[in-house]
Amino acid sequence: MPRPTAAQLAYGSCTVIFSTLAMLLLSQTSSGLGIAVIALAALALGLLVARTAPLPKPRTVAAPAQAVAGERVPAPREPVAAAVEPIREPTAR
């Protein structure tokens, strides 16, 4: 089971908080059983929202055509010319 992403946690948490508040305000319940039922329903709704939130798509890297054919081709190398710069020596002041 993959770990939930930050977006899934945020969506689920916001769903639980706002749905709990909405159901408590709309039902105007004051009994302990009613509050427990609303809390469980909000948790179930938050879990459903978090699980159905879209997951990020895995990144795919396009393979070179030669690598797909199974050949190992070394990368082309260009010779590097040595930089010719005069050596700077400190001067006496």
N, C-alpha and C positions, 0 to 999 in steps of 0.2 A: 504494500500500500504506500503510495508516494506521500511525501509530506505536503501539507496544505501550503499554498502560496500566501503571501501577504494580502493579496486581493481577496482570496477566499476567506481568510480570517476576518478581514474588515467587513465584507458583505454579510457574513454570518452573524457577527457581533452586532452590527447595526440592525439587522433584521430582528434579532432577539430583543434588543432594547426597545425599538419602535413598535414592534408588534405587541410586546407586553404592555407598554403604556397605552396603546390604542385599545387593546381588548379590556384592560382594567377600566379605562375611562368610559368605554361604550357599555360594558356590562354593569358597571356600578356595583360590583359584588363586594361584600365585606366579610364573607365567611372564609375560613381557612381552606376549606375544600375547593371553593371556587377559585381562589388565588392559586392554589397548587395546580389545578387543572389548566388554568391560563398559562402559568409558568411552564408547564410541561409542553403545552401546545406551541408556545413561543420557541422553546428549545428545539422542538422537532422541526418547526418551520425554518429556524436559523440553520439547522443541520442540512436540511434539504437545499436551501439557497446556497450554502457553502459548497456542497458537493456538486451542484449543477453549474457553478460558476465556470466559465471557460478557462481551461488550462493553457498556459503558453505553449506554442508549437515548438518542438525541438528544432534547433538550427541544423541545417544540413550544409555540408561543404561539397561543392562540385569537384569531383575527381577529374584529373586530367585524362584525356582520351587514351594515352599510352598506358596509364596505370590500370585502366579498366580492362585492357586487353591482356594484362598480366605481365607486361614487360617492365623491367626496371631500367629506366633511362636516367642517367645522371644529369643533373642540372648543368646547363652550359655555363662554362666559366670563361671570363674574359681576363686576359693578363692585365695586371695593374702596373703601370709605370711608376718607378720610384720618384718621388718628388725631389727635385734638386734645388735645395735652398742653401744659401751660404750660412755657415755656422756663425752665430752672433756671439761674440765674446764680450764680456763686460770691459768697459773702458775705465781707465784710472781717472779719477776726478781730482 
